[in-house]
Amino acid sequence: MSVRWDAVVDCTRPSIFTSRASPRRVSGEDAGRIQVQVRLFGALASVSAERSIALELPTTSTIADVFAPLCERLGEQFEAGALDDTGRKRRSCRVFVDGVPFESLQAPLCTSAQPTQIEIILLVAPEGG
């Protein structure tokens, strides 16, 4: 079966590719930590023996804040696959936060679900990447 990824994700809905409505922001003395569970799929799954990685981040974190420890932990192969030379997410890299697709790495993480589930998939050419 051959399904193109862009045929599955509706790229015409702008609300999908922006931050979620009303993420809970915590600042100052109320700032805490959130649990994030990252799962790797596609070509990224082969860069590590770990397919599921637990992280603890500040509640004010963005999706970019998830990539920093992943690049450090998983190395150059992960970073080269997921990010371009300028540090932007590659078009073939898809990020889902609690099942919602995001394009912007600057989108804040919603802290309502504990742990926050993040899926990252790197698509190769036959998959639509």
URBELPE-V218447 format. One record per backbone hydrogen bond with DSSP energy under -1.0 kcal/mol. NH is the residue of the N-H (numbers start at 1). CO is the residue of the C=O. If there is no record, write none. Layout:
# URBELPE-V218447
NH;CO + NH;CO
This chain:
# URBELPE-V218447
5;127 + 7;4 + 8;5 + 9;5 + 11;9 + 13;10 + 14;12 + 16;13 + 30;27 + 31;28 + 34;57 + 36;55 + 37;116 + 38;53 + 39;118 + 40;51 + 41;120 + 43;122 + 44;41 + 45;42 + 47;44 + 53;38 + 55;36 + 57;34 + 59;32 + 61;58 + 63;107 + 64;105 + 66;63 + 67;63 + 68;64 + 70;66 + 71;67 + 72;68 + 73;69 + 74;70 + 75;71 + 79;75 + 80;76 + 81;77 + 82;78 + 83;79 + 84;88 + 87;84 + 90;82 + 93;90 + 94;121 + 96;119 + 97;100 + 98;117 + 100;97 + 102;95 + 109;61 + 116;35 + 118;37 + 119;96 + 120;39 + 121;94 + 122;41 + 123;92 + 127;124 + 128;125 + 129;124
